[in-house]
Amino acid sequence: MRVVAIGLGAATAFFIFYTARLLVVTGFLQQILVGGHGAYIGAIAFPVLADPLLRNEPWGWGFSSGWQGLP
């Protein structure tokens, strides 16, 4: 189970990093190139994907719940 928790933690870190990178590269979505409106979708989708991976909630997949439940 700890391997799954490490995998979920890595996926969470990826989505958080990629959200930050997206915001920095686009000047917090102020400098979007022509036809680059997928950045708006990414700015919403990446945090939405990262949130359930990190949470210790019944509906979340839970990096922290997988890590905490083990000795």
mmCIF file as Biopython writes it, N, C-alpha, C and O atoms, coordinates in Angstrom:
data_model
#
loop_
_atom_site.group_PDB
_atom_site.id
_atom_site.type_symbol
_atom_site.label_atom_id
_atom_site.label_alt_id
_atom_site.label_comp_id
_atom_site.label_asym_id
_atom_site.label_entity_id
_atom_site.label_seq_id
_atom_site.pdbx_PDB_ins_code
_atom_site.Cartn_x
_atom_site.Cartn_y
_atom_site.Cartn_z
_atom_site.occupancy
_atom_site.B_iso_or_equiv
_atom_site.auth_seq_id
_atom_site.auth_asym_id
_atom_site.pdbx_PDB_model_num
ATOM 1   N N  . MET A ? 1  ? 0.822   -1.197 0.000   1.0 0.0 1  A 1 
ATOM 2   C CA . MET A ? 1  ? 0.000   0.000  0.000   1.0 0.0 1  A 1 
ATOM 3   C C  . MET A ? 1  ? 0.862   1.255  0.000   1.0 0.0 1  A 1 
ATOM 4   O O  . MET A ? 1  ? 0.467   2.285  -0.546  1.0 0.0 1  A 1 
ATOM 5   N N  . ARG A ? 2  ? 2.026   1.168  0.606   1.0 0.0 2  A 1 
ATOM 6   C CA . ARG A ? 2  ? 2.903   2.331  0.642   1.0 0.0 2  A 1 
ATOM 7   C C  . ARG A ? 2  ? 3.414   2.685  -0.752  1.0 0.0 2  A 1 
ATOM 8   O O  . ARG A ? 2  ? 3.648   3.857  -1.046  1.0 0.0 2  A 1 
ATOM 9   N N  . VAL A ? 3  ? 3.587   1.695  -1.599  1.0 0.0 3  A 1 
ATOM 10  C CA . VAL A ? 3  ? 4.015   1.954  -2.977  1.0 0.0 3  A 1 
ATOM 11  C C  . VAL A ? 3  ? 2.929   2.732  -3.722  1.0 0.0 3  A 1 
ATOM 12  O O  . VAL A ? 3  ? 3.228   3.645  -4.491  1.0 0.0 3  A 1 
ATOM 13  N N  . VAL A ? 4  ? 1.681   2.368  -3.490  1.0 0.0 4  A 1 
ATOM 14  C CA . VAL A ? 4  ? 0.564   3.097  -4.098  1.0 0.0 4  A 1 
ATOM 15  C C  . VAL A ? 4  ? 0.541   4.534  -3.577  1.0 0.0 4  A 1 
ATOM 16  O O  . VAL A ? 4  ? 0.326   5.469  -4.348  1.0 0.0 4  A 1 
ATOM 17  N N  . ALA A ? 5  ? 0.761   4.713  -2.279  1.0 0.0 5  A 1 
ATOM 18  C CA . ALA A ? 5  ? 0.782   6.056  -1.691  1.0 0.0 5  A 1 
ATOM 19  C C  . ALA A ? 5  ? 1.914   6.889  -2.289  1.0 0.0 5  A 1 
ATOM 20  O O  . ALA A ? 5  ? 1.728   8.078  -2.548  1.0 0.0 5  A 1 
ATOM 21  N N  . ILE A ? 6  ? 3.066   6.296  -2.508  1.0 0.0 6  A 1 
ATOM 22  C CA . ILE A ? 6  ? 4.179   7.020  -3.116  1.0 0.0 6  A 1 
ATOM 23  C C  . ILE A ? 6  ? 3.838   7.400  -4.560  1.0 0.0 6  A 1 
ATOM 24  O O  . ILE A ? 6  ? 4.154   8.504  -5.003  1.0 0.0 6  A 1 
ATOM 25  N N  . GLY A ? 7  ? 3.202   6.500  -5.282  1.0 0.0 7  A 1 
ATOM 26  C CA . GLY A ? 7  ? 2.776   6.796  -6.652  1.0 0.0 7  A 1 
ATOM 27  C C  . GLY A ? 7  ? 1.763   7.927  -6.708  1.0 0.0 7  A 1 
ATOM 28  O O  . GLY A ? 7  ? 1.858   8.808  -7.563  1.0 0.0 7  A 1 
ATOM 29  N N  . LEU A ? 8  ? 0.788   7.909  -5.796  1.0 0.0 8  A 1 
ATOM 30  C CA . LEU A ? 8  ? -0.205  8.980  -5.746  1.0 0.0 8  A 1 
ATOM 31  C C  . LEU A ? 8  ? 0.429   10.299 -5.342  1.0 0.0 8  A 1 
ATOM 32  O O  . LEU A ? 8  ? 0.051   11.355 -5.849  1.0 0.0 8  A 1 
ATOM 33  N N  . GLY A ? 9  ? 1.392   10.245 -4.430  1.0 0.0 9  A 1 
ATOM 34  C CA . GLY A ? 9  ? 2.105   11.458 -4.032  1.0 0.0 9  A 1 
ATOM 35  C C  . GLY A ? 9  ? 2.906   12.037 -5.187  1.0 0.0 9  A 1 
ATOM 36  O O  . GLY A ? 9  ? 2.962   13.255 -5.352  1.0 0.0 9  A 1 
ATOM 37  N N  . ALA A ? 10 ? 3.523   11.180 -5.985  1.0 0.0 10 A 1 
ATOM 38  C CA . ALA A ? 10 ? 4.275   11.640 -7.151  1.0 0.0 10 A 1 
ATOM 39  C C  . ALA A ? 10 ? 3.343   12.262 -8.186  1.0 0.0 10 A 1 
ATOM 40  O O  . ALA A ? 10 ? 3.673   13.284 -8.788  1.0 0.0 10 A 1 
ATOM 41  N N  . ALA A ? 11 ? 2.186   11.650 -8.394  1.0 0.0 11 A 1 
ATOM 42  C CA . ALA A ? 11 ? 1.215   12.209 -9.338  1.0 0.0 11 A 1 
ATOM 43  C C  . ALA A ? 11 ? 0.707   13.564 -8.855  1.0 0.0 11 A 1 
ATOM 44  O O  . ALA A ? 11 ? 0.538   14.481 -9.659  1.0 0.0 11 A 1 
ATOM 45  N N  . THR A ? 12 ? 0.462   13.702 -7.555  1.0 0.0 12 A 1 
ATOM 46  C CA . THR A ? 12 ? 0.041   14.973 -6.986  1.0 0.0 12 A 1 
ATOM 47  C C  . THR A ? 12 ? 1.106   16.034 -7.188  1.0 0.0 12 A 1 
ATOM 48  O O  . THR A ? 12 ? 0.805   17.156 -7.595  1.0 0.0 12 A 1 
ATOM 49  N N  . ALA A ? 13 ? 2.354   15.678 -6.905  1.0 0.0 13 A 1 
ATOM 50  C CA . ALA A ? 13 ? 3.460   16.625 -7.093  1.0 0.0 13 A 1 
ATOM 51  C C  . ALA A ? 13 ? 3.558   17.059 -8.548  1.0 0.0 13 A 1 
ATOM 52  O O  . ALA A ? 13 ? 3.812   18.231 -8.827  1.0 0.0 13 A 1 
ATOM 53  N N  . PHE A ? 14 ? 3.361   16.131 -9.476  1.0 0.0 14 A 1 
ATOM 54  C CA . PHE A ? 14 ? 3.405   16.465 -10.898 1.0 0.0 14 A 1 
ATOM 55  C C  . PHE A ? 14 ? 2.324   17.482 -11.249 1.0 0.0 14 A 1 
ATOM 56  O O  . PHE A ? 14 ? 2.610   18.483 -11.906 1.0 0.0 14 A 1 
ATOM 57  N N  . PHE A ? 15 ? 1.093   17.241 -10.822 1.0 0.0 15 A 1 
ATOM 58  C CA . PHE A ? 15 ? 0.009   18.153 -11.180 1.0 0.0 15 A 1 
ATOM 59  C C  . PHE A ? 15 ? 0.179   19.520 -10.522 1.0 0.0 15 A 1 
ATOM 60  O O  . PHE A ? 15 ? -0.151  20.537 -11.132 1.0 0.0 15 A 1 
ATOM 61  N N  . ILE A ? 16 ? 0.683   19.564 -9.300  1.0 0.0 16 A 1 
ATOM 62  C CA . ILE A ? 16 ? 0.932   20.848 -8.639  1.0 0.0 16 A 1 
ATOM 63  C C  . ILE A ? 16 ? 2.049   21.594 -9.360  1.0 0.0 16 A 1 
ATOM 64  O O  . ILE A ? 16 ? 1.932   22.794 -9.611  1.0 0.0 16 A 1 
ATOM 65  N N  . PHE A ? 17 ? 3.130   20.892 -9.693  1.0 0.0 17 A 1 
ATOM 66  C CA . PHE A ? 17 ? 4.234   21.510 -10.424 1.0 0.0 17 A 1 
ATOM 67  C C  . PHE A ? 17 ? 3.765   22.015 -11.786 1.0 0.0 17 A 1 
ATOM 68  O O  . PHE A ? 17 ? 4.110   23.126 -12.188 1.0 0.0 17 A 1 
ATOM 69  N N  . TYR A ? 18 ? 2.991   21.215 -12.489 1.0 0.0 18 A 1 
ATOM 70  C CA . TYR A ? 18 ? 2.571   21.600 -13.831 1.0 0.0 18 A 1 
ATOM 71  C C  . TYR A ? 18 ? 1.600   22.774 -13.792 1.0 0.0 18 A 1 
ATOM 72  O O  . TYR A ? 18 ? 1.597   23.594 -14.711 1.0 0.0 18 A 1 
ATOM 73  N N  . THR A ? 19 ? 0.778   22.876 -12.755 1.0 0.0 19 A 1 
ATOM 74  C CA . THR A ? 19 ? -0.097  24.038 -12.594 1.0 0.0 19 A 1 
ATOM 75  C C  . THR A ? 19 ? 0.733   25.285 -12.374 1.0 0.0 19 A 1 
ATOM 76  O O  . THR A ? 19 ? 0.481   26.315 -12.998 1.0 0.0 19 A 1 
ATOM 77  N N  . ALA A ? 20 ? 1.725   25.206 -11.489 1.0 0.0 20 A 1 
ATOM 78  C CA . ALA A ? 20 ? 2.597   26.354 -11.232 1.0 0.0 20 A 1 
ATOM 79  C C  . ALA A ? 20 ? 3.351   26.751 -12.494 1.0 0.0 20 A 1 
ATOM 80  O O  . ALA A ? 20 ? 3.473   27.937 -12.800 1.0 0.0 20 A 1 
ATOM 81  N N  . ARG A ? 21 ? 3.852   25.774 -13.217 1.0 0.0 21 A 1 
ATOM 82  C CA . ARG A ? 21 ? 4.584   26.052 -14.452 1.0 0.0 21 A 1 
ATOM 83  C C  . ARG A ? 21 ? 3.675   26.722 -15.475 1.0 0.0 21 A 1 
ATOM 84  O O  . ARG A ? 21 ? 4.079   27.684 -16.129 1.0 0.0 21 A 1 
ATOM 85  N N  . LEU A ? 22 ? 2.466   26.227 -15.616 1.0 0.0 22 A 1 
ATOM 86  C CA . LEU A ? 22 ? 1.507   26.808 -16.555 1.0 0.0 22 A 1 
ATOM 87  C C  . LEU A ? 22 ? 1.230   28.268 -16.217 1.0 0.0 22 A 1 
ATOM 88  O O  . LEU A ? 22 ? 1.194   29.122 -17.103 1.0 0.0 22 A 1 
ATOM 89  N N  . LEU A ? 23 ? 1.039   28.545 -14.945 1.0 0.0 23 A 1 
ATOM 90  C CA . LEU A ? 23 ? 0.745   29.915 -14.535 1.0 0.0 23 A 1 
ATOM 91  C C  . LEU A ? 23 ? 1.940   30.840 -14.736 1.0 0.0 23 A 1 
ATOM 92  O O  . LEU A ? 23 ? 1.765   31.992 -15.134 1.0 0.0 23 A 1 
ATOM 93  N N  . VAL A ? 24 ? 3.137   30.361 -14.472 1.0 0.0 24 A 1 
ATOM 94  C CA . VAL A ? 24 ? 4.339   31.189 -14.652 1.0 0.0 24 A 1 
ATOM 95  C C  . VAL A ? 24 ? 4.592   31.451 -16.134 1.0 0.0 24 A 1 
ATOM 96  O O  . VAL A ? 24 ? 4.851   32.589 -16.522 1.0 0.0 24 A 1 
ATOM 97  N N  . VAL A ? 25 ? 4.521   30.427 -16.952 1.0 0.0 25 A 1 
ATOM 98  C CA . VAL A ? 25 ? 4.805   30.579 -18.383 1.0 0.0 25 A 1 
ATOM 99  C C  . VAL A ? 25 ? 3.801   31.508 -19.054 1.0 0.0 25 A 1 
ATOM 100 O O  . VAL A ? 25 ? 4.168   32.266 -19.951 1.0 0.0 25 A 1 
ATOM 101 N N  . THR A ? 26 ? 2.554   31.463 -18.638 1.0 0.0 26 A 1 
ATOM 102 C CA . THR A ? 26 ? 1.524   32.297 -19.260 1.0 0.0 26 A 1 
ATOM 103 C C  . THR A ? 26 ? 1.330   33.626 -18.533 1.0 0.0 26 A 1 
ATOM 104 O O  . THR A ? 26 ? 0.388   34.355 -18.843 1.0 0.0 26 A 1 
ATOM 105 N N  . GLY A ? 27 ? 2.184   33.956 -17.587 1.0 0.0 27 A 1 
ATOM 106 C CA . GLY A ? 27 ? 2.017   35.200 -16.840 1.0 0.0 27 A 1 
ATOM 107 C C  . GLY A ? 27 ? 0.687   35.244 -16.126 1.0 0.0 27 A 1 
ATOM 108 O O  . GLY A ? 27 ? -0.045  36.230 -16.203 1.0 0.0 27 A 1 
ATOM 109 N N  . PHE A ? 28 ? 0.384   34.167 -15.433 1.0 0.0 28 A 1 
ATOM 110 C CA . PHE A ? 28 ? -0.889  33.985 -14.731 1.0 0.0 28 A 1 
ATOM 111 C C  . PHE A ? 28 ? -2.060  34.196 -15.690 1.0 0.0 28 A 1 
ATOM 112 O O  . PHE A ? 28 ? -3.018  34.910 -15.394 1.0 0.0 28 A 1 
ATOM 113 N N  . LEU A ? 29 ? -1.945  33.548 -16.849 1.0 0.0 29 A 1 
ATOM 114 C CA . LEU A ? 29 ? -2.967  33.496 -17.896 1.0 0.0 29 A 1 
ATOM 115 C C  . LEU A ? 29 ? -3.222  34.857 -18.545 1.0 0.0 29 A 1 
ATOM 116 O O  . LEU A ? 29 ? -4.295  35.083 -19.106 1.0 0.0 29 A 1 
ATOM 117 N N  . GLN A ? 30 ? -2.252  35.757 -18.472 1.0 0.0 30 A 1 
ATOM 118 C CA . GLN A ? 30 ? -2.389  37.057 -19.108 1.0 0.0 30 A 1 
ATOM 119 C C  . GLN A ? 30 ? -1.745  37.102 -20.491 1.0 0.0 30 A 1 
ATOM 120 O O  . GLN A ? 30 ? -2.073  37.983 -21.286 1.0 0.0 30 A 1 
ATOM 121 N N  . GLN A ? 31 ? -0.841  36.177 -20.798 1.0 0.0 31 A 1 
ATOM 122 C CA . GLN A ? 31 ? -0.113  36.180 -22.068 1.0 0.0 31 A 1 
ATOM 123 C C  . GLN A ? 31 ? -0.328  34.856 -22.797 1.0 0.0 31 A 1 
ATOM 124 O O  . GLN A ? 31 ? 0.585   34.036 -22.896 1.0 0.0 31 A 1 
ATOM 125 N N  . ILE A ? 32 ? -1.517  34.660 -23.295 1.0 0.0 32 A 1 
ATOM 126 C CA . ILE A ? 32 ? -1.870  33.439 -24.009 1.0 0.0 32 A 1 
ATOM 127 C C  . ILE A ? 32 ? -1.653  33.674 -25.498 1.0 0.0 32 A 1 
ATOM 128 O O  . ILE A ? 32 ? -2.103  34.688 -26.031 1.0 0.0 32 A 1 
ATOM 129 N N  . LEU A ? 33 ? -0.983  32.772 -26.166 1.0 0.0 33 A 1 
ATOM 130 C CA . LEU A ? 33 ? -0.778  32.869 -27.606 1.0 0.0 33 A 1 
ATOM 131 C C  . LEU A ? 33 ? -2.075  32.586 -28.353 1.0 0.0 33 A 1 
ATOM 132 O O  . LEU A ? 33 ? -3.005  31.988 -27.811 1.0 0.0 33 A 1 
ATOM 133 N N  . VAL A ? 34 ? -2.118  33.019 -29.589 1.0 0.0 34 A 1 
ATOM 134 C CA . VAL A ? 34 ? -3.290  32.749 -30.429 1.0 0.0 34 A 1 
ATOM 135 C C  . VAL A ? 34 ? -3.487  31.234 -30.535 1.0 0.0 34 A 1 
ATOM 136 O O  . VAL A ? 34 ? -2.552  30.499 -30.854 1.0 0.0 34 A 1 
ATOM 137 N N  . GLY A ? 35 ? -4.668  30.794 -30.274 1.0 0.0 35 A 1 
ATOM 138 C CA . GLY A ? 35 ? -4.970  29.365 -30.335 1.0 0.0 35 A 1 
ATOM 139 C C  . GLY A ? 35 ? -4.517  28.595 -29.104 1.0 0.0 35 A 1 
ATOM 140 O O  . GLY A ? 35 ? -4.602  27.367 -29.088 1.0 0.0 35 A 1 
ATOM 141 N N  . GLY A ? 36 ? -4.042  29.279 -28.078 1.0 0.0 36 A 1 
ATOM 142 C CA . GLY A ? 36 ? -3.540  28.609 -26.882 1.0 0.0 36 A 1 
ATOM 143 C C  . GLY A ? 36 ? -4.516  28.630 -25.730 1.0 0.0 36 A 1 
ATOM 144 O O  . GLY A ? 36 ? -4.116  28.692 -24.568 1.0 0.0 36 A 1 
ATOM 145 N N  . HIS A ? 37 ? -5.783  28.581 -26.049 1.0 0.0 37 A 1 
ATOM 146 C CA . HIS A ? 37 ? -6.793  28.668 -24.996 1.0 0.0 37 A 1 
ATOM 147 C C  . HIS A ? 37 ? -6.928  27.381 -24.196 1.0 0.0 37 A 1 
ATOM 148 O O  . HIS A ? 37 ? -7.708  27.327 -23.244 1.0 0.0 37 A 1 
ATOM 149 N N  . GLY A ? 38 ? -6.192  26.358 -24.560 1.0 0.0 38 A 1 
ATOM 150 C CA . GLY A ? 38 ? -6.155  25.153 -23.746 1.0 0.0 38 A 1 
ATOM 151 C C  . GLY A ? 38 ? -5.499  25.411 -22.401 1.0 0.0 38 A 1 
ATOM 152 O O  . GLY A ? 38 ? -5.654  24.618 -21.473 1.0 0.0 38 A 1 
ATOM 153 N N  . ALA A ? 39 ? -4.768  26.510 -22.287 1.0 0.0 39 A 1 
ATOM 154 C CA . ALA A ? 39 ? -4.160  26.873 -21.005 1.0 0.0 39 A 1 
ATOM 155 C C  . ALA A ? 39 ? -5.224  27.118 -19.950 1.0 0.0 39 A 1 
ATOM 156 O O  . ALA A ? 39 ? -5.023  26.810 -18.775 1.0 0.0 39 A 1 
ATOM 157 N N  . TYR A ? 40 ? -6.357  27.672 -20.367 1.0 0.0 40 A 1 
ATOM 158 C CA . TYR A ? 40 ? -7.446  27.884 -19.411 1.0 0.0 40 A 1 
ATOM 159 C C  . TYR A ? 40 ? -7.986  26.549 -18.895 1.0 0.0 40 A 1 
ATOM 160 O O  . TYR A ? 40 ? -8.306  26.407 -17.715 1.0 0.0 40 A 1 
ATOM 161 N N  . ILE A ? 41 ? -8.079  25.596 -19.783 1.0 0.0 41 A 1 
ATOM 162 C CA . ILE A ? 41 ? -8.542  24.269 -19.384 1.0 0.0 41 A 1 
ATOM 163 C C  . ILE A ? 41 ? -7.533  23.632 -18.438 1.0 0.0 41 A 1 
ATOM 164 O O  . ILE A ? 41 ? -7.914  23.041 -17.428 1.0 0.0 41 A 1 
ATOM 165 N N  . GLY A ? 42 ? -6.246  23.750 -18.761 1.0 0.0 42 A 1 
ATOM 166 C CA . GLY A ? 42 ? -5.202  23.200 -17.900 1.0 0.0 42 A 1 
ATOM 167 C C  . GLY A ? 42 ? -5.172  23.851 -16.534 1.0 0.0 42 A 1 
ATOM 168 O O  . GLY A ? 42 ? -4.911  23.187 -15.531 1.0 0.0 42 A 1 
ATOM 169 N N  . ALA A ? 43 ? -5.438  25.154 -16.487 1.0 0.0 43 A 1 
ATOM 170 C CA . ALA A ? 43 ? -5.438  25.870 -15.208 1.0 0.0 43 A 1 
ATOM 171 C C  . ALA A ? 43 ? -6.554  25.384 -14.298 1.0 0.0 43 A 1 
ATOM 172 O O  . ALA A ? 43 ? -6.462  25.513 -13.077 1.0 0.0 43 A 1 
ATOM 173 N N  . ILE A ? 44 ? -7.594  24.832 -14.876 1.0 0.0 44 A 1 
ATOM 174 C CA . ILE A ? 44 ? -8.689  24.275 -14.075 1.0 0.0 44 A 1 
ATOM 175 C C  . ILE A ? 44 ? -8.481  22.785 -13.837 1.0 0.0 44 A 1 
ATOM 176 O O  . ILE A ? 44 ? -8.691  22.293 -12.729 1.0 0.0 44 A 1 
ATOM 177 N N  . ALA A ? 45 ? -8.071  22.075 -14.874 1.0 0.0 45 A 1 
ATOM 178 C CA . ALA A ? 45 ? -7.995  20.611 -14.793 1.0 0.0 45 A 1 
ATOM 179 C C  . ALA A ? 45 ? -6.878  20.111 -13.894 1.0 0.0 45 A 1 
ATOM 180 O O  . ALA A ? 45 ? -7.084  19.158 -13.142 1.0 0.0 45 A 1 
ATOM 181 N N  . PHE A ? 46 ? -5.694  20.726 -13.946 1.0 0.0 46 A 1 
ATOM 182 C CA . PHE A ? 46 ? -4.570  20.203 -13.160 1.0 0.0 46 A 1 
ATOM 183 C C  . PHE A ? 46 ? -4.819  20.268 -11.653 1.0 0.0 46 A 1 
ATOM 184 O O  . PHE A ? 46 ? -4.562  19.277 -10.969 1.0 0.0 46 A 1 
ATOM 185 N N  . PRO A ? 47 ? -5.306  21.384 -11.100 1.0 0.0 47 A 1 
ATOM 186 C CA . PRO A ? 47 ? -5.612  21.367 -9.655  1.0 0.0 47 A 1 
ATOM 187 C C  . PRO A ? 47 ? -6.755  20.414 -9.297  1.0 0.0 47 A 1 
ATOM 188 O O  . PRO A ? 47 ? -6.751  19.803 -8.229  1.0 0.0 47 A 1 
ATOM 189 N N  . VAL A ? 48 ? -7.732  20.292 -10.199 1.0 0.0 48 A 1 
ATOM 190 C CA . VAL A ? 48 ? -8.851  19.373 -9.939  1.0 0.0 48 A 1 
ATOM 191 C C  . VAL A ? 48 ? -8.339  17.931 -9.893  1.0 0.0 48 A 1 
ATOM 192 O O  . VAL A ? 48 ? -8.822  17.127 -9.096  1.0 0.0 48 A 1 
ATOM 193 N N  . LEU A ? 49 ? -7.374  17.607 -10.733 1.0 0.0 49 A 1 
ATOM 194 C CA . LEU A ? 49 ? -6.795  16.261 -10.713 1.0 0.0 49 A 1 
ATOM 195 C C  . LEU A ? 49 ? -5.903  16.048 -9.494  1.0 0.0 49 A 1 
ATOM 196 O O  . LEU A ? 49 ? -5.863  14.946 -8.946  1.0 0.0 49 A 1 
ATOM 197 N N  . ALA A ? 50 ? -5.195  17.076 -9.066  1.0 0.0 50 A 1 
ATOM 198 C CA . ALA A ? 50 ? -4.281  16.928 -7.931  1.0 0.0 50 A 1 
ATOM 199 C C  . ALA A ? 50 ? -5.016  16.815 -6.599  1.0 0.0 50 A 1 
ATOM 200 O O  . ALA A ? 50 ? -4.545  16.127 -5.693  1.0 0.0 50 A 1 
ATOM 201 N N  . ASP A ? 51 ? -6.148  17.471 -6.470  1.0 0.0 51 A 1 
ATOM 202 C CA . ASP A ? 51 ? -6.842  17.533 -5.182  1.0 0.0 51 A 1 
ATOM 203 C C  . ASP A ? 51 ? -7.249  16.177 -4.620  1.0 0.0 51 A 1 
ATOM 204 O O  . ASP A ? 51 ? -6.918  15.895 -3.468  1.0 0.0 51 A 1 
ATOM 205 N N  . PRO A ? 52 ? -7.946  15.320 -5.364  1.0 0.0 52 A 1 
ATOM 206 C CA . PRO A ? 52 ? -8.337  14.034 -4.763  1.0 0.0 52 A 1 
ATOM 207 C C  . PRO A ? 52 ? -7.152  13.094 -4.551  1.0 0.0 52 A 1 
ATOM 208 O O  . PRO A ? 52 ? -7.236  12.167 -3.746  1.0 0.0 52 A 1 
ATOM 209 N N  . LEU A ? 53 ? -6.055  13.323 -5.264  1.0 0.0 53 A 1 
ATOM 210 C CA . LEU A ? 53 ? -4.884  12.484 -5.042  1.0 0.0 53 A 1 
ATOM 211 C C  . LEU A ? 53 ? -4.250  12.770 -3.683  1.0 0.0 53 A 1 
ATOM 212 O O  . LEU A ? 53 ? -3.647  11.887 -3.074  1.0 0.0 53 A 1 
ATOM 213 N N  . LEU A ? 54 ? -4.390  14.001 -3.215  1.0 0.0 54 A 1 
ATOM 214 C CA . LEU A ? 54 ? -3.733  14.417 -1.983  1.0 0.0 54 A 1 
ATOM 215 C C  . LEU A ? 54 ? -4.611  14.235 -0.749  1.0 0.0 54 A 1 
ATOM 216 O O  . LEU A ? 54 ? -4.100  13.958 0.336   1.0 0.0 54 A 1 
ATOM 217 N N  . ARG A ? 55 ? -5.891  14.383 -0.899  1.0 0.0 55 A 1 
ATOM 218 C CA . ARG A ? 55 ? -6.801  14.433 0.255   1.0 0.0 55 A 1 
ATOM 219 C C  . ARG A ? 55 ? -6.945  13.102 0.982   1.0 0.0 55 A 1 
ATOM 220 O O  . ARG A ? 55 ? -6.842  12.020 0.405   1.0 0.0 55 A 1 
ATOM 221 N N  . ASN A ? 56 ? -7.184  13.242 2.259   1.0 0.0 56 A 1 
ATOM 222 C CA . ASN A ? 56 ? -7.503  12.096 3.104   1.0 0.0 56 A 1 
ATOM 223 C C  . ASN A ? 56 ? -9.002  12.140 3.398   1.0 0.0 56 A 1 
ATOM 224 O O  . ASN A ? 56 ? -9.417  12.284 4.548   1.0 0.0 56 A 1 
ATOM 225 N N  . GLU A ? 57 ? -9.793  12.017 2.359   1.0 0.0 57 A 1 
ATOM 226 C CA . GLU A ? 57 ? -11.244 12.074 2.452   1.0 0.0 57 A 1 
ATOM 227 C C  . GLU A ? 57 ? -11.823 10.745 1.980   1.0 0.0 57 A 1 
ATOM 228 O O  . GLU A ? 57 ? -11.148 9.997  1.274   1.0 0.0 57 A 1 
ATOM 229 N N  . PRO A ? 58 ? -13.044 10.445 2.354   1.0 0.0 58 A 1 
ATOM 230 C CA . PRO A ? 58 ? -13.660 9.201  1.864   1.0 0.0 58 A 1 
ATOM 231 C C  . PRO A ? 58 ? -13.766 9.158  0.342   1.0 0.0 58 A 1 
ATOM 232 O O  . PRO A ? 58 ? -13.659 8.083  -0.249  1.0 0.0 58 A 1 
ATOM 233 N N  . TRP A ? 59 ? -13.973 10.309 -0.307  1.0 0.0 59 A 1 
ATOM 234 C CA . TRP A ? 59 ? -14.108 10.339 -1.759  1.0 0.0 59 A 1 
ATOM 235 C C  . TRP A ? 59 ? -12.776 10.504 -2.467  1.0 0.0 59 A 1 
ATOM 236 O O  . TRP A ? 59 ? -12.700 10.345 -3.686  1.0 0.0 59 A 1 
ATOM 237 N N  . GLY A ? 60 ? -11.710 10.824 -1.711  1.0 0.0 60 A 1 
ATOM 238 C CA . GLY A ? 60 ? -10.400 11.027 -2.326  1.0 0.0 60 A 1 
ATOM 239 C C  . GLY A ? 60 ? -9.632  9.720  -2.413  1.0 0.0 60 A 1 
ATOM 240 O O  . GLY A ? 60 ? -9.901  8.782  -1.662  1.0 0.0 60 A 1 
ATOM 241 N N  . TRP A ? 61 ? -8.678  9.661  -3.329  1.0 0.0 61 A 1 
ATOM 242 C CA . TRP A ? 61 ? -7.860  8.453  -3.460  1.0 0.0 61 A 1 
ATOM 243 C C  . TRP A ? 61 ? -6.808  8.426  -2.378  1.0 0.0 61 A 1 
ATOM 244 O O  . TRP A ? 61 ? -6.411  7.352  -1.925  1.0 0.0 61 A 1 
ATOM 245 N N  . GLY A ? 62 ? -6.357  9.569  -1.965  1.0 0.0 62 A 1 
ATOM 246 C CA . GLY A ? 62 ? -5.633  9.745  -0.738  1.0 0.0 62 A 1 
ATOM 247 C C  . GLY A ? 62 ? -4.215  9.254  -0.625  1.0 0.0 62 A 1 
ATOM 248 O O  . GLY A ? 62 ? -3.972  8.142  -0.156  1.0 0.0 62 A 1 
ATOM 249 N N  . PHE A ? 63 ? -3.272  10.076 -1.055  1.0 0.0 63 A 1 
ATOM 250 C CA . PHE A ? 63 ? -1.860  9.821  -0.760  1.0 0.0 63 A 1 
ATOM 251 C C  . PHE A ? 63 ? -1.686  9.720  0.744   1.0 0.0 63 A 1 
ATOM 252 O O  . PHE A ? 63 ? -1.038  8.799  1.240   1.0 0.0 63 A 1 
ATOM 253 N N  . SER A ? 64 ? -2.266  10.671 1.472   1.0 0.0 64 A 1 
ATOM 254 C CA . SER A ? 64 ? -2.069  10.687 2.914   1.0 0.0 64 A 1 
ATOM 255 C C  . SER A ? 64 ? -2.780  9.527  3.605   1.0 0.0 64 A 1 
ATOM 256 O O  . SER A ? 64 ? -2.277  9.013  4.604   1.0 0.0 64 A 1 
ATOM 257 N N  . SER A ? 65 ? -3.936  9.101  3.098   1.0 0.0 65 A 1 
ATOM 258 C CA . SER A ? 65 ? -4.624  7.988  3.747   1.0 0.0 65 A 1 
ATOM 259 C C  . SER A ? 65 ? -3.866  6.683  3.515   1.0 0.0 65 A 1 
ATOM 260 O O  . SER A ? 65 ? -3.832  5.831  4.402   1.0 0.0 65 A 1 
ATOM 261 N N  . GLY A ? 66 ? -3.267  6.514  2.361   1.0 0.0 66 A 1 
ATOM 262 C CA . GLY A ? 66 ? -2.472  5.325  2.103   1.0 0.0 66 A 1 
ATOM 263 C C  . GLY A ? 66 ? -1.203  5.303  2.914   1.0 0.0 66 A 1 
ATOM 264 O O  . GLY A ? 66 ? -0.731  4.234  3.302   1.0 0.0 66 A 1 
ATOM 265 N N  . TRP A ? 67 ? -0.644  6.460  3.174   1.0 0.0 67 A 1 
ATOM 266 C CA . TRP A ? 67 ? 0.606   6.539  3.921   1.0 0.0 67 A 1 
ATOM 267 C C  . TRP A ? 67 ? 0.349   6.408  5.420   1.0 0.0 67 A 1 
ATOM 268 O O  . TRP A ? 67 ? 1.124   5.746  6.110   1.0 0.0 67 A 1 
ATOM 269 N N  . GLN A ? 68 ? -0.696  7.008  5.934   1.0 0.0 68 A 1 
ATOM 270 C CA . GLN A ? 68 ? -0.953  7.032  7.377   1.0 0.0 68 A 1 
ATOM 271 C C  . GLN A ? 68 ? -1.405  5.689  7.921   1.0 0.0 68 A 1 
ATOM 272 O O  . GLN A ? 68 ? -1.155  5.385  9.087   1.0 0.0 68 A 1 
ATOM 273 N N  . GLY A ? 69 ? -2.050  4.895  7.120   1.0 0.0 69 A 1 
ATOM 274 C CA . GLY A ? 69 ? -2.608  3.649  7.613   1.0 0.0 69 A 1 
ATOM 275 C C  . GLY A ? 69 ? -1.594  2.549  7.805   1.0 0.0 69 A 1 
ATOM 276 O O  . GLY A ? 69 ? -1.958  1.463  8.255   1.0 0.0 69 A 1 
ATOM 277 N N  . LEU A ? 70 ? -0.332  2.783  7.482   1.0 0.0 70 A 1 
ATOM 278 C CA . LEU A ? 70 ? 0.669   1.736  7.543   1.0 0.0 70 A 1 
ATOM 279 C C  . LEU A ? 70 ? 1.711   1.984  8.624   1.0 0.0 70 A 1 
ATOM 280 O O  . LEU A ? 70 ? 2.024   3.135  8.928   1.0 0.0 70 A 1 
ATOM 281 N N  . PRO A ? 71 ? 2.243   0.933  9.199   1.0 0.0 71 A 1 
ATOM 282 C CA . PRO A ? 71 ? 3.282   1.118  10.221  1.0 0.0 71 A 1 
ATOM 283 C C  . PRO A ? 71 ? 4.601   1.543  9.612   1.0 0.0 71 A 1 
ATOM 284 O O  . PRO A ? 71 ? 5.579   1.741  10.334  1.0 0.0 71 A 1 
#
